[in-house]
Amino acid sequence: MLEMLSERFVYVVIIVLMMTGLYALIATGNLVKRMVGLTIFQTSVFLLYITMGKVFGGVPPILDYKDLSNGTLDPNQLYSNPLPHVLILTAIVVGVATLAMGLALVVRIREAYGTIEDDAISEADYSLELEKGV
Amino acid sequence: MMGDLTQYFDYVLMAMLLAVGVAVIRLRNLFAIVMLTGVYSLLSAAWFTSLDALDVGFTEAAVGAGISTVLLLAAMLLTSRECDKVSVSRHWAALAVCVAAGAVLLYALPDMPVYGSPDTPVNAGVGMEYMDRTADDLKKIPNVVTAVLGSYRGFDTMGEVFVVFAAGVGVALLMGLSGRRREEDE
């Protein structure tokens, strides 16, 4: 048990970091702070993937080359795993796209309701429905 | 497993990331929260670099710590500067969700690969296959991450471009950059 934990200690800390982001996401009514919580959660997931691809004693996955036209793989050299890096590069860019989209929605909500606290927004919705007699 | 000198970086950066995360939860000034998010991204970029993920480190520093922070600052300027206080019941609800989700993730922990080992299924599988094949197929591209991103998994990258395009169109439509304001002025 203890050996299992010590071999995977980074994952434990990253899970705690992920939960920090989730907590910031839920324990606030402010929509901008909610997007911040989402960003922290997301960055922690990236960390989880990249730590999995780390190889101790390894070097970054870049081939040796004498001149620019001839890369060679050194069989005695350990390399870190390039695949998680590729997947997370895509995820980072997609993450910014979703963040921009979410923040645009928040700005529109501010224009329509005059507030970005979710209690006040549901209250405004409720009183609007009362006026209409729904 | 003996370990590696970079593990000392791991411990320092993990402690700093935890401190920033807790500060973001506790603060209510949005400006401070947004700047700390930038710090969080920059710290993780440093950690990516020490984990041999140089390309991810670059991208996180430029996109995560740069563009995200600018976007959040702009949104903050257009909306509000302070968060309201939240009720105690909401904190308990958040705690319950986080403990439950964290417990599920920790339950899966024994199935995770051993950190830093080259023999785990993650590291011994298709990733190393890409290393070998890049040396044979694409001798002019020394950086294997570039080779996989642009060539072997090029369709993924094309999908990513579509997502960014869709987000750009969505933001433009939502914010009415094309003419809503002008019509109001007339």
Chai-1 contact restraints between the chains, C-beta under 6 A:
chainA,res_idxA,chainB,res_idxB,connection_type,confidence,min_distance_angstrom,max_distance_angstrom,comment,restraint_id
A,M4,B,P110,contact,1.0,0.0,6.0,A-B,restraint_1
A,E7,B,V114,contact,1.0,0.0,6.0,A-B,restraint_2
A,R8,B,L109,contact,1.0,0.0,6.0,A-B,restraint_3
A,R8,B,M112,contact,1.0,0.0,6.0,A-B,restraint_4
A,R8,B,Y115,contact,1.0,0.0,6.0,A-B,restraint_5
A,V10,B,Y115,contact,1.0,0.0,6.0,A-B,restraint_6
A,Y11,B,M112,contact,1.0,0.0,6.0,A-B,restraint_7
A,V13,B,M14,contact,1.0,0.0,6.0,A-B,restraint_8
A,I15,B,G102,contact,1.0,0.0,6.0,A-B,restraint_9
A,I15,B,L105,contact,1.0,0.0,6.0,A-B,restraint_10
A,L17,B,L17,contact,1.0,0.0,6.0,A-B,restraint_11
A,L17,B,G21,contact,1.0,0.0,6.0,A-B,restraint_12
A,M19,B,C98,contact,1.0,0.0,6.0,A-B,restraint_13
A,M19,B,G102,contact,1.0,0.0,6.0,A-B,restraint_14
A,T20,B,G21,contact,1.0,0.0,6.0,A-B,restraint_15
A,L22,B,C98,contact,1.0,0.0,6.0,A-B,restraint_16
A,Y23,B,I25,contact,1.0,0.0,6.0,A-B,restraint_17
A,Y23,B,A94,contact,1.0,0.0,6.0,A-B,restraint_18
A,Y23,B,C98,contact,1.0,0.0,6.0,A-B,restraint_19
A,A24,B,V24,contact,1.0,0.0,6.0,A-B,restraint_20
A,A24,B,I25,contact,1.0,0.0,6.0,A-B,restraint_21
A,I26,B,A94,contact,1.0,0.0,6.0,A-B,restraint_22
A,I26,B,V97,contact,1.0,0.0,6.0,A-B,restraint_23
A,A27,B,R90,contact,1.0,0.0,6.0,A-B,restraint_24
A,A27,B,H91,contact,1.0,0.0,6.0,A-B,restraint_25
A,A27,B,A94,contact,1.0,0.0,6.0,A-B,restraint_26
A,T28,B,C83,contact,1.0,0.0,6.0,A-B,restraint_27
A,T28,B,V86,contact,1.0,0.0,6.0,A-B,restraint_28
A,G29,B,D84,contact,1.0,0.0,6.0,A-B,restraint_29
A,G29,B,V86,contact,1.0,0.0,6.0,A-B,restraint_30
A,N30,B,C83,contact,1.0,0.0,6.0,A-B,restraint_31
A,V32,B,L30,contact,1.0,0.0,6.0,A-B,restraint_32
A,V32,B,A75,contact,1.0,0.0,6.0,A-B,restraint_33
A,V32,B,M76,contact,1.0,0.0,6.0,A-B,restraint_34
A,V32,B,T79,contact,1.0,0.0,6.0,A-B,restraint_35
A,K33,B,I33,contact,1.0,0.0,6.0,A-B,restraint_36
A,K33,B,C83,contact,1.0,0.0,6.0,A-B,restraint_37
A,V36,B,I33,contact,1.0,0.0,6.0,A-B,restraint_38
A,V36,B,T37,contact,1.0,0.0,6.0,A-B,restraint_39
A,T39,B,T37,contact,1.0,0.0,6.0,A-B,restraint_40
A,I40,B,Y40,contact,1.0,0.0,6.0,A-B,restraint_41
A,T43,B,S44,contact,1.0,0.0,6.0,A-B,restraint_42
A,L47,B,S44,contact,1.0,0.0,6.0,A-B,restraint_43
A,I50,B,F48,contact,1.0,0.0,6.0,A-B,restraint_44
A,I50,B,L51,contact,1.0,0.0,6.0,A-B,restraint_45
A,I50,B,A53,contact,1.0,0.0,6.0,A-B,restraint_46
A,M52,B,P113,contact,1.0,0.0,6.0,A-B,restraint_47
A,M52,B,V122,contact,1.0,0.0,6.0,A-B,restraint_48
A,K54,B,L51,contact,1.0,0.0,6.0,A-B,restraint_49
A,K54,B,G116,contact,1.0,0.0,6.0,A-B,restraint_50
A,V55,B,P118,contact,1.0,0.0,6.0,A-B,restraint_51
A,V55,B,N123,contact,1.0,0.0,6.0,A-B,restraint_52
A,F56,B,D4,contact,1.0,0.0,6.0,A-B,restraint_53
A,F56,B,G116,contact,1.0,0.0,6.0,A-B,restraint_54
A,P60,B,D52,contact,1.0,0.0,6.0,A-B,restraint_55
A,P60,B,L54,contact,1.0,0.0,6.0,A-B,restraint_56
A,P61,B,V144,contact,1.0,0.0,6.0,A-B,restraint_57
A,I62,B,P142,contact,1.0,0.0,6.0,A-B,restraint_58
A,I62,B,N143,contact,1.0,0.0,6.0,A-B,restraint_59
A,L63,B,A135,contact,1.0,0.0,6.0,A-B,restraint_60
A,L63,B,P142,contact,1.0,0.0,6.0,A-B,restraint_61
A,Y65,B,P142,contact,1.0,0.0,6.0,A-B,restraint_62
A,S69,B,K140,contact,1.0,0.0,6.0,A-B,restraint_63
A,N70,B,K139,contact,1.0,0.0,6.0,A-B,restraint_64
A,G71,B,A135,contact,1.0,0.0,6.0,A-B,restraint_65
A,G71,B,K139,contact,1.0,0.0,6.0,A-B,restraint_66
A,G71,B,P142,contact,1.0,0.0,6.0,A-B,restraint_67
A,L73,B,A135,contact,1.0,0.0,6.0,A-B,restraint_68
A,L78,B,P118,contact,1.0,0.0,6.0,A-B,restraint_69
A,Y79,B,M131,contact,1.0,0.0,6.0,A-B,restraint_70
A,S80,B,D52,contact,1.0,0.0,6.0,A-B,restraint_71
A,N81,B,N123,contact,1.0,0.0,6.0,A-B,restraint_72
A,N81,B,G127,contact,1.0,0.0,6.0,A-B,restraint_73
A,P82,B,G127,contact,1.0,0.0,6.0,A-B,restraint_74
A,P82,B,Y130,contact,1.0,0.0,6.0,A-B,restraint_75
A,P82,B,V144,contact,1.0,0.0,6.0,A-B,restraint_76
A,P82,B,V145,contact,1.0,0.0,6.0,A-B,restraint_77
A,P82,B,V148,contact,1.0,0.0,6.0,A-B,restraint_78
A,L83,B,G127,contact,1.0,0.0,6.0,A-B,restraint_79
A,H85,B,A53,contact,1.0,0.0,6.0,A-B,restraint_80
A,H85,B,D55,contact,1.0,0.0,6.0,A-B,restraint_81
A,H85,B,V56,contact,1.0,0.0,6.0,A-B,restraint_82
A,H85,B,V145,contact,1.0,0.0,6.0,A-B,restraint_83
A,V86,B,V145,contact,1.0,0.0,6.0,A-B,restraint_84
A,V86,B,V148,contact,1.0,0.0,6.0,A-B,restraint_85
A,V86,B,L149,contact,1.0,0.0,6.0,A-B,restraint_86
A,I88,B,V56,contact,1.0,0.0,6.0,A-B,restraint_87
A,L89,B,D55,contact,1.0,0.0,6.0,A-B,restraint_88
A,L89,B,V56,contact,1.0,0.0,6.0,A-B,restraint_89
A,L89,B,T59,contact,1.0,0.0,6.0,A-B,restraint_90
A,T90,B,D156,contact,1.0,0.0,6.0,A-B,restraint_91
A,T90,B,E160,contact,1.0,0.0,6.0,A-B,restraint_92
A,I92,B,T59,contact,1.0,0.0,6.0,A-B,restraint_93
A,I92,B,V63,contact,1.0,0.0,6.0,A-B,restraint_94
A,V93,B,E160,contact,1.0,0.0,6.0,A-B,restraint_95
A,V94,B,V163,contact,1.0,0.0,6.0,A-B,restraint_96
A,V96,B,V63,contact,1.0,0.0,6.0,A-B,restraint_97
A,V96,B,I67,contact,1.0,0.0,6.0,A-B,restraint_98
A,V96,B,S68,contact,1.0,0.0,6.0,A-B,restraint_99
A,A97,B,V163,contact,1.0,0.0,6.0,A-B,restraint_100
A,A97,B,V164,contact,1.0,0.0,6.0,A-B,restraint_101
A,A97,B,A167,contact,1.0,0.0,6.0,A-B,restraint_102
A,L99,B,S68,contact,1.0,0.0,6.0,A-B,restraint_103
A,A100,B,L71,contact,1.0,0.0,6.0,A-B,restraint_104
A,A100,B,A167,contact,1.0,0.0,6.0,A-B,restraint_105
A,A100,B,V171,contact,1.0,0.0,6.0,A-B,restraint_106
A,M101,B,A167,contact,1.0,0.0,6.0,A-B,restraint_107
A,M101,B,G170,contact,1.0,0.0,6.0,A-B,restraint_108
A,L103,B,L71,contact,1.0,0.0,6.0,A-B,restraint_109
A,L103,B,A75,contact,1.0,0.0,6.0,A-B,restraint_110
A,A104,B,V171,contact,1.0,0.0,6.0,A-B,restraint_111
A,A104,B,L174,contact,1.0,0.0,6.0,A-B,restraint_112
A,A104,B,M175,contact,1.0,0.0,6.0,A-B,restraint_113
A,V106,B,A75,contact,1.0,0.0,6.0,A-B,restraint_114
A,V107,B,A75,contact,1.0,0.0,6.0,A-B,restraint_115
A,V107,B,L78,contact,1.0,0.0,6.0,A-B,restraint_116
A,R108,B,L174,contact,1.0,0.0,6.0,A-B,restraint_117
A,R110,B,T79,contact,1.0,0.0,6.0,A-B,restraint_118
A,I116,B,T79,contact,1.0,0.0,6.0,A-B,restraint_119
A,I116,B,S80,contact,1.0,0.0,6.0,A-B,restraint_120
A,E117,B,D84,contact,1.0,0.0,6.0,A-B,restraint_121
